Amino acid sequence: MKVGVLALQGAVAEHIRSIESAGAEGVVVKHPEQLDELEGLIIPGGESTTIGKLMRKYGFIEAIRYFAEKGKPIFGTCAGLIVMAKEIEGGEEAHLELMNIRVSRNAFGRQRESFETDLDVKGLEKPLRAVFIRAPLITEVGKDVEVLSTYKDEIVTARQGHLLVSSFHPELTDDYSLHGYFLEMIKTNKAVVN
């Protein structure tokens, strides 16, 4: 199973390590045509406005939308969550508009307010160590979106069919369970498609 990590910004190497530790092949994605060989895609953190500009510049917006239309799973972490949202608070233009969620950027504050916590995530057997760095929040979800976890009553992990998002950085710990959950989404998706 080949899972790509969009390599425009963010912790690409850490996501590749997590994918491989969870049992799949990780692919660094620098060109839209690479999406054709993948069964899943991760959009990592970084700065959402910059990622959006780079996606437009290098032709990723339409390519990733087409990837999603084919039912292939996509996982957005931190800024990747923002990039996947249908609506962003504060006037930033939405980018991929894939997931029926509204998000607030930097909702947990700036870099110095970064923190780690153990988080119960629906579908995982044990709490996950979550690293929040200038993390966004999901402030609203559509009826087709399942909330997988909350922190202090705020939504931080959600799923909509073949789309998965987290406010935090699961790739910055040695716990690969959320990446494993994403690989299971890909396996289930392949069974349904085939």
Contacts in CASP RR format, 6 or more apart in sequence:
PFRMAT RR
TARGET T0000
AUTHOR 0000-0000-0000
METHOD contacts of the structure
MODEL  1
MKVGVLALQGAVAEHIRSIESAGAEGVVVKHPEQLDELEGLIIPGGESTT
IGKLMRKYGFIEAIRYFAEKGKPIFGTCAGLIVMAKEIEGGEEAHLELMN
IRVSRNAFGRQRESFETDLDVKGLEKPLRAVFIRAPLITEVGKDVEVLST
YKDEIVTARQGHLLVSSFHPELTDDYSLHGYFLEMIKTNKAVVN
1 23 0 8 1.000
1 24 0 8 1.000
1 25 0 8 1.000
1 39 0 8 1.000
1 183 0 8 1.000
1 186 0 8 1.000
1 187 0 8 1.000
2 24 0 8 1.000
2 25 0 8 1.000
2 26 0 8 1.000
2 27 0 8 1.000
2 37 0 8 1.000
2 38 0 8 1.000
2 39 0 8 1.000
2 40 0 8 1.000
3 19 0 8 1.000
3 24 0 8 1.000
3 25 0 8 1.000
3 26 0 8 1.000
3 27 0 8 1.000
3 38 0 8 1.000
3 39 0 8 1.000
3 40 0 8 1.000
3 41 0 8 1.000
3 42 0 8 1.000
3 182 0 8 1.000
3 183 0 8 1.000
3 186 0 8 1.000
4 19 0 8 1.000
4 26 0 8 1.000
4 27 0 8 1.000
4 28 0 8 1.000
4 29 0 8 1.000
4 34 0 8 1.000
4 38 0 8 1.000
4 40 0 8 1.000
4 41 0 8 1.000
4 42 0 8 1.000
5 12 0 8 1.000
5 15 0 8 1.000
5 16 0 8 1.000
5 19 0 8 1.000
5 26 0 8 1.000
5 27 0 8 1.000
5 28 0 8 1.000
5 29 0 8 1.000
5 41 0 8 1.000
5 42 0 8 1.000
5 44 0 8 1.000
6 12 0 8 1.000
6 29 0 8 1.000
6 41 0 8 1.000
6 42 0 8 1.000
6 43 0 8 1.000
6 44 0 8 1.000
6 51 0 8 1.000
6 55 0 8 1.000
6 60 0 8 1.000
6 64 0 8 1.000
7 28 0 8 1.000
7 29 0 8 1.000
7 30 0 8 1.000
8 50 0 8 1.000
8 51 0 8 1.000
8 54 0 8 1.000
8 55 0 8 1.000
8 58 0 8 1.000
8 60 0 8 1.000
9 44 0 8 1.000
9 45 0 8 1.000
9 46 0 8 1.000
9 47 0 8 1.000
9 50 0 8 1.000
9 51 0 8 1.000
9 54 0 8 1.000
9 79 0 8 1.000
10 44 0 8 1.000
10 45 0 8 1.000
10 46 0 8 1.000
10 79 0 8 1.000
11 44 0 8 1.000
11 45 0 8 1.000
11 169 0 8 1.000
11 171 0 8 1.000
11 172 0 8 1.000
12 28 0 8 1.000
12 44 0 8 1.000
14 169 0 8 1.000
14 171 0 8 1.000
14 172 0 8 1.000
15 42 0 8 1.000
15 44 0 8 1.000
15 77 0 8 1.000
15 171 0 8 1.000
15 179 0 8 1.000
16 26 0 8 1.000
16 27 0 8 1.000
16 28 0 8 1.000
17 171 0 8 1.000
18 170 0 8 1.000
18 171 0 8 1.000
18 176 0 8 1.000
18 179 0 8 1.000
19 25 0 8 1.000
19 26 0 8 1.000
19 42 0 8 1.000
19 179 0 8 1.000
19 183 0 8 1.000
20 26 0 8 1.000
21 176 0 8 1.000
21 179 0 8 1.000
22 176 0 8 1.000
22 179 0 8 1.000
22 180 0 8 1.000
22 182 0 8 1.000
22 183 0 8 1.000
23 180 0 8 1.000
23 183 0 8 1.000
24 183 0 8 1.000
24 186 0 8 1.000
27 34 0 8 1.000
27 37 0 8 1.000
27 38 0 8 1.000
29 35 0 8 1.000
29 38 0 8 1.000
29 41 0 8 1.000
31 58 0 8 1.000
32 58 0 8 1.000
32 59 0 8 1.000
32 60 0 8 1.000
32 63 0 8 1.000
32 64 0 8 1.000
33 63 0 8 1.000
35 41 0 8 1.000
35 63 0 8 1.000
35 64 0 8 1.000
35 66 0 8 1.000
35 67 0 8 1.000
38 67 0 8 1.000
38 72 0 8 1.000
39 72 0 8 1.000
39 73 0 8 1.000
39 186 0 8 1.000
39 189 0 8 1.000
39 190 0 8 1.000
40 67 0 8 1.000
40 72 0 8 1.000
40 73 0 8 1.000
40 74 0 8 1.000
40 75 0 8 1.000
40 182 0 8 1.000
40 186 0 8 1.000
41 64 0 8 1.000
41 67 0 8 1.000
41 72 0 8 1.000
41 73 0 8 1.000
41 74 0 8 1.000
41 75 0 8 1.000
42 74 0 8 1.000
42 75 0 8 1.000
42 76 0 8 1.000
42 77 0 8 1.000
42 182 0 8 1.000
43 51 0 8 1.000
43 64 0 8 1.000
43 74 0 8 1.000
43 75 0 8 1.000
43 76 0 8 1.000
43 77 0 8 1.000
43 79 0 8 1.000
43 80 0 8 1.000
43 83 0 8 1.000
43 84 0 8 1.000
44 76 0 8 1.000
44 77 0 8 1.000
44 78 0 8 1.000
44 79 0 8 1.000
44 80 0 8 1.000
44 171 0 8 1.000
45 51 0 8 1.000
45 76 0 8 1.000
45 77 0 8 1.000
45 78 0 8 1.000
45 79 0 8 1.000
45 80 0 8 1.000
45 169 0 8 1.000
46 78 0 8 1.000
46 79 0 8 1.000
46 80 0 8 1.000
47 79 0 8 1.000
48 79 0 8 1.000
48 80 0 8 1.000
48 82 0 8 1.000
48 83 0 8 1.000
48 88 0 8 1.000
48 92 0 8 1.000
48 95 0 8 1.000
48 105 0 8 1.000
48 136 0 8 1.000
49 92 0 8 1.000
51 79 0 8 1.000
51 80 0 8 1.000
51 83 0 8 1.000
51 95 0 8 1.000
52 61 0 8 1.000
52 83 0 8 1.000
52 95 0 8 1.000
54 60 0 8 1.000
55 61 0 8 1.000
55 64 0 8 1.000
55 83 0 8 1.000
55 95 0 8 1.000
55 96 0 8 1.000
61 95 0 8 1.000
61 96 0 8 1.000
64 74 0 8 1.000
64 96 0 8 1.000
64 98 0 8 1.000
65 96 0 8 1.000
65 98 0 8 1.000
67 74 0 8 1.000
68 74 0 8 1.000
68 96 0 8 1.000
68 98 0 8 1.000
68 162 0 8 1.000
68 163 0 8 1.000
71 162 0 8 1.000
71 189 0 8 1.000
71 193 0 8 1.000
72 162 0 8 1.000
72 186 0 8 1.000
72 189 0 8 1.000
73 162 0 8 1.000
73 163 0 8 1.000
73 164 0 8 1.000
73 182 0 8 1.000
73 185 0 8 1.000
73 186 0 8 1.000
73 189 0 8 1.000
74 84 0 8 1.000
74 98 0 8 1.000
74 162 0 8 1.000
74 163 0 8 1.000
74 164 0 8 1.000
75 163 0 8 1.000
75 164 0 8 1.000
75 165 0 8 1.000
75 166 0 8 1.000
75 179 0 8 1.000
75 182 0 8 1.000
76 83 0 8 1.000
76 84 0 8 1.000
76 164 0 8 1.000
76 165 0 8 1.000
76 166 0 8 1.000
77 165 0 8 1.000
77 166 0 8 1.000
77 168 0 8 1.000
77 169 0 8 1.000
77 170 0 8 1.000
77 171 0 8 1.000
78 133 0 8 1.000
78 134 0 8 1.000
78 135 0 8 1.000
78 136 0 8 1.000
78 166 0 8 1.000
78 167 0 8 1.000
78 168 0 8 1.000
78 169 0 8 1.000
79 136 0 8 1.000
80 165 0 8 1.000
81 103 0 8 1.000
81 136 0 8 1.000
81 138 0 8 1.000
81 165 0 8 1.000
81 166 0 8 1.000
81 167 0 8 1.000
82 88 0 8 1.000
82 92 0 8 1.000
82 95 0 8 1.000
82 103 0 8 1.000
82 105 0 8 1.000
82 136 0 8 1.000
83 95 0 8 1.000
83 96 0 8 1.000
84 95 0 8 1.000
84 96 0 8 1.000
84 98 0 8 1.000
84 99 0 8 1.000
84 101 0 8 1.000
84 163 0 8 1.000
84 165 0 8 1.000
85 94 0 8 1.000
85 97 0 8 1.000
85 98 0 8 1.000
85 99 0 8 1.000
85 101 0 8 1.000
85 102 0 8 1.000
85 103 0 8 1.000
85 138 0 8 1.000
85 165 0 8 1.000
86 94 0 8 1.000
86 97 0 8 1.000
86 98 0 8 1.000
86 99 0 8 1.000
86 100 0 8 1.000
86 101 0 8 1.000
86 102 0 8 1.000
87 94 0 8 1.000
87 101 0 8 1.000
87 102 0 8 1.000
87 103 0 8 1.000
87 140 0 8 1.000
88 94 0 8 1.000
88 102 0 8 1.000
88 103 0 8 1.000
88 105 0 8 1.000
89 102 0 8 1.000
89 103 0 8 1.000
89 104 0 8 1.000
89 105 0 8 1.000
89 139 0 8 1.000
90 104 0 8 1.000
90 105 0 8 1.000
92 105 0 8 1.000
98 163 0 8 1.000
99 145 0 8 1.000
99 158 0 8 1.000
99 160 0 8 1.000
99 163 0 8 1.000
99 165 0 8 1.000
100 141 0 8 1.000
100 142 0 8 1.000
100 144 0 8 1.000
100 145 0 8 1.000
100 160 0 8 1.000
101 138 0 8 1.000
101 140 0 8 1.000
101 141 0 8 1.000
101 142 0 8 1.000
101 145 0 8 1.000
101 158 0 8 1.000
101 160 0 8 1.000
101 165 0 8 1.000
102 138 0 8 1.000
102 139 0 8 1.000
102 140 0 8 1.000
102 141 0 8 1.000
103 136 0 8 1.000
103 137 0 8 1.000
103 138 0 8 1.000
103 139 0 8 1.000
104 136 0 8 1.000
104 137 0 8 1.000
104 139 0 8 1.000
105 136 0 8 1.000
106 134 0 8 1.000
106 135 0 8 1.000
106 136 0 8 1.000
107 135 0 8 1.000
107 136 0 8 1.000
107 137 0 8 1.000
107 139 0 8 1.000
107 154 0 8 1.000
107 167 0 8 1.000
108 114 0 8 1.000
108 115 0 8 1.000
108 132 0 8 1.000
108 134 0 8 1.000
108 135 0 8 1.000
108 137 0 8 1.000
108 167 0 8 1.000
109 134 0 8 1.000
109 135 0 8 1.000
110 134 0 8 1.000
111 133 0 8 1.000
111 134 0 8 1.000
113 134 0 8 1.000
114 131 0 8 1.000
114 132 0 8 1.000
114 133 0 8 1.000
114 134 0 8 1.000
115 132 0 8 1.000
116 129 0 8 1.000
116 130 0 8 1.000
116 131 0 8 1.000
116 132 0 8 1.000
116 173 0 8 1.000
117 129 0 8 1.000
117 130 0 8 1.000
117 132 0 8 1.000
117 151 0 8 1.000
118 127 0 8 1.000
118 128 0 8 1.000
118 129 0 8 1.000
118 130 0 8 1.000
119 127 0 8 1.000
119 128 0 8 1.000
119 129 0 8 1.000
119 130 0 8 1.000
119 149 0 8 1.000
119 151 0 8 1.000
119 156 0 8 1.000
119 157 0 8 1.000
119 168 0 8 1.000
120 127 0 8 1.000
120 128 0 8 1.000
120 149 0 8 1.000
121 127 0 8 1.000
121 128 0 8 1.000
121 148 0 8 1.000
121 149 0 8 1.000
121 157 0 8 1.000
121 177 0 8 1.000
121 178 0 8 1.000
121 181 0 8 1.000
122 146 0 8 1.000
122 147 0 8 1.000
122 148 0 8 1.000
122 149 0 8 1.000
123 148 0 8 1.000
123 181 0 8 1.000
124 177 0 8 1.000
124 178 0 8 1.000
124 181 0 8 1.000
125 177 0 8 1.000
126 177 0 8 1.000
128 149 0 8 1.000
128 170 0 8 1.000
128 175 0 8 1.000
128 177 0 8 1.000
128 178 0 8 1.000
129 173 0 8 1.000
129 175 0 8 1.000
130 151 0 8 1.000
130 156 0 8 1.000
130 166 0 8 1.000
130 168 0 8 1.000
130 169 0 8 1.000
130 170 0 8 1.000
130 173 0 8 1.000
131 168 0 8 1.000
131 169 0 8 1.000
131 170 0 8 1.000
131 172 0 8 1.000
131 173 0 8 1.000
132 151 0 8 1.000
132 156 0 8 1.000
132 167 0 8 1.000
132 168 0 8 1.000
132 169 0 8 1.000
133 168 0 8 1.000
133 169 0 8 1.000
135 156 0 8 1.000
135 167 0 8 1.000
135 168 0 8 1.000
136 167 0 8 1.000
137 154 0 8 1.000
137 155 0 8 1.000
137 156 0 8 1.000
137 167 0 8 1.000
138 147 0 8 1.000
138 154 0 8 1.000
138 155 0 8 1.000
138 156 0 8 1.000
138 158 0 8 1.000
138 165 0 8 1.000
138 167 0 8 1.000
139 155 0 8 1.000
141 147 0 8 1.000
141 155 0 8 1.000
141 158 0 8 1.000
144 160 0 8 1.000
144 161 0 8 1.000
145 158 0 8 1.000
145 159 0 8 1.000
145 160 0 8 1.000
146 158 0 8 1.000
146 159 0 8 1.000
146 160 0 8 1.000
146 161 0 8 1.000
147 155 0 8 1.000
147 157 0 8 1.000
147 158 0 8 1.000
148 157 0 8 1.000
148 158 0 8 1.000
148 159 0 8 1.000
149 155 0 8 1.000
149 156 0 8 1.000
149 157 0 8 1.000
150 156 0 8 1.000
151 167 0 8 1.000
155 167 0 8 1.000
156 166 0 8 1.000
156 167 0 8 1.000
156 168 0 8 1.000
157 164 0 8 1.000
157 165 0 8 1.000
157 166 0 8 1.000
157 167 0 8 1.000
157 168 0 8 1.000
157 178 0 8 1.000
158 164 0 8 1.000
158 165 0 8 1.000
159 165 0 8 1.000
159 185 0 8 1.000
162 185 0 8 1.000
162 189 0 8 1.000
164 181 0 8 1.000
164 182 0 8 1.000
164 185 0 8 1.000
166 178 0 8 1.000
170 176 0 8 1.000
170 178 0 8 1.000
170 179 0 8 1.000
171 179 0 8 1.000
END
